[in-house]
């Protein structure tokens, strides 16, 4: 029996968004990829997170149509890539419309994100997404990899539609509580890319102890932590049994002490190193 997803509410509209998402990064754009996606649907996923950069929007649309489940039962997310931003608003529009055409499953995306805040361009990119939302080609607008300072810059430019999501790396192995709490306070849902931290660090003694105590896997510990933090957790695997396992996280809860211990895994140096890496990447865009 497939359990219904827990949902979060988008503050500006009250619309629900499934908290458990299937990540499309590196899902092959071929029949193998379609089979992976159909397995994810079979496991219960209804929230799919892709991007134009991933090159598999067409594959996602084909698989979801093959599932026989109506479009309105899915929540589908994509992202506009950096090159389109630097070419201006017309290129952003073309990129989004191409994503809709490639998906070819309905006439809209539920949520469209700016993949990275390209300096000097992301405000105009956002304004074009506002126009596309007005045309009902996208239902909600969000951000990805935005810092609080970049969010403030965006808001200060008198945008008319508030972003509903900011997606960035969050897990017990890369936890930035100040950023998470900042966006949640602003009414922006936090979507955790790399919620499983690429499987690295699962042998940490705190995760191992909690895993054994609850008779669950390390991945389930990490994903349950994200759910209890009120995050959208984006996880990806090509293995059907692991898809089922990654969703089987609603039958137990982590105690306050366990959550606090998981919070403590990330060090200040971990955060500093990650933020330095992100700043360097953004300056090179």
N, C-alpha and C positions, 0 to 999 in steps of 0.2 A: 504493500500500500504506500503510495506517494504522499508524504506529508506536505501540507500547504506551507509556502514560505512565510516566515515572519516578514512584516512590511514596516517601512518607515514612511512618514508623511511629509510630503513636500510642503514647506511652510507657506509659500505664497498661494498655492492652489488647493492644498489638502489632498492632492492626488497621492495614491499609494505607490511605493516603489519597492519591489522585492529586495530583501536584504542580502540574499545569497545570489551572487552573479557568477556566470561562467565566463572566464576570460578567453578571448580569441587570439591572443598573441601567439604567433608561430603555429597556429592551426593551419595545416596545409590547404592550399586553394585547389583542391582536387577531390576525387571520390573518397579518398581516405579521410579528408577533412569533413566531408558530408557525413560520413559514418560516425566520426567522433561527435559531431554536433547532434546527430540523431540519438546517440547514446546519452548525451547530456540531457536531451529532452526526455528520454525514457527514464533517466534518473530523477527527473522532477524539475530541472532548471527551466525557468521562464524568463529570466533576465540574462541577456547576452551583451557582452561588452567588447566591441570591436573598434576599428579605426581605419581611416583611409590608408594610413601607413602600413597596416598589417597586410593589405592586399587580398583580403578574403571575405569582403562584404558580399560578393556575388555567391560564394560558396555557402555563406550563412543563410542567405535568402532562399537558395535552392533547398537546403536541408530543412529549414523551417516550413516551407511549403509542402515538402514531402511528408512532414510529420502529420499533416491533416488537421492540425490545431489552428483555430482562427487567429488572425493577426492580432486582434485585440486582447488575446490572452498572453501576449509576450510584451516584454519591456526591452526595447532594443536601443543600444547606445553606440554612437560612433564619435569620431574626433576629426577636426580639421588639422592638417599637418602644416609644418612651418613654411614650406616653400610657397604654398598658396597665400599665406599671410603676407609674405614679403612682396608678392605680386599685386596686392591691393584687393579691394572689396569685390571687384568683378571676378577675380580668381577664387576668392573665398566662396562666393555664390556658386561658381561653376563646380568647385570641389564638392560642396554639399549636395548639389543637384546630381552630380555624378554618383555620389554615394547612395542616394535614393534610387537612382536608376540601376546601379549595380545590385543593390539589395533586391529590388524588384519584388518586394513583398509588402504590399500596401503603398501608400503615397507619402509616407512621413517616417521620421525617427522620433522615438519618444524623448530622447535626450541627445543633444549634440554638445560636445565639449571642445574648447580650445586646447589642443594637445600640449602645447608649451606656450608660455607667455613670451613671444618673440618681442624683444625690446623695440619700442617705437611703432609697433604694428598691432599689438593685441587689442588696443581700444577700438580701432577701426574694424578689426576682425569681429569683435563683439557686436558692434553696431550692425554689421551685415547679418549676423546671426539673429539679431532682434528683428530685422526686416523679414528674414526667412520664417521666423516664428509667426509674425503677423500674417504671413501667407499660408500658415498652417502646414508648412513643410517640415518643421520641427516643433515639438510640443513644449520642450523645456530647454533652457540653455545652461551650460555649466562650464567649469574650468578644470584644468588638470595641471598639476605641478606649479600652482600659484602659491607664492609666499603671502603672508599677511600684508606686507608692504605693497606687493603687486596688486592684491585685491583692493587695497585702499586707493591706489592710483586709478584703478578701473572705476571704482565707485565715485571718485572725485570728478570724473569726466562726465557726470550727469547722464549716465545710462538710464534707460527707462524701465528695463525689465531686470530684476535682480537675479543673479546666478543662483541656482538651486543646489548645486553640487560642486565640490572641489575634490578631485581625485589625486592622491599622492601616496607614496609608499608609507604604509603604517602596519606594524606588527609588533609583537613583544620584542622582536629583535631589531626593530627600527621604530621606536616610539618617541614621537615629539609631542608631548602632552600640551605644551603651550600652543602649538599650531592647531591641534585637534580641538582643544577647548575654545580657541579664538573663533574658528569657523562655526562650530556648533553654537556658540553664543550669538553669532551673527545670523543664525537661522540657515546656514549653509550646511547641507549634509556632507559628511566626509566619506568618500569612497576609497577603500584601501586597495590600491594596486599592489601587486606582489604581497598579497595577504599571507602567503605561505613562505615569503622570504626565499623563494627558489629552493626550499627544502633545506637551506643551510642553517645550522645552529640548533637543529632539532635534538641534538644530543646534550644540550645544556641541562645541567643537573636539576634546575627548577622545573623545566618542562618534563623531564623524565619522571620526577617524583609525582607530579600532578597526573601525568599520564597513567602511571601505575596505580595511583590511588583510586582513579575513576574507571580503570580498565578500559581506557580509550587510547587512540594513537596520538602521537605528538601533533599531527596535523589537526586533529579534532580539538586539542587543547588550544592551539593558536587561533583557529577559526571561531571557537566558542568565545574566546577572549574578545575578538573583534565584534561579535554579535552583542555581547554584554556592554561593550563600549558605545554601542549605538552606531556602528559603522556599517556601510555597505561593504561586504567582503567579496572580493573578486578572486576566484581560485580557478586554476586550470590544470587538467590532467587528461591524458588520452586513454587512461585505464578506466573501464566502466566501474569496476568494484571500488576504485578510489573515488569516483564521482559520487557513488552512493554513500560511501564513508564520509566524504567531505560535507554532505548534507545531513548526515545523521548526528546532529549536534544539538538537538532540541530536547533530548530526553534527560539531560543533566545540566546542572549549573555550577559555575565556579564560585567558591566562597570569596568574601571580601579579602581575606588574608591571601588566598591564592591569586586573586587579581592583583593585589599589591605586589606580591612577589614577582609576577610576570611583568608588571610595570617597571620593576627595578632592573631588568636584564640589560636594557639599553643604557649605555654610559653617556656622559656628556661629550666624551671624545667621539663616540659613534655618531652622535647628532652633529657635532661640529664638522667632522670629516664629510658627512653626507651633504650638509649645507654648502660646504666649500665646493664639493664636486658639482652640485647643481648650479651654483653661481658661475663657475667656470664654463659649464655647458651653455648657460644662457648668454654669456658674453661673447661666445663664439657663433651664435645664431645669426 
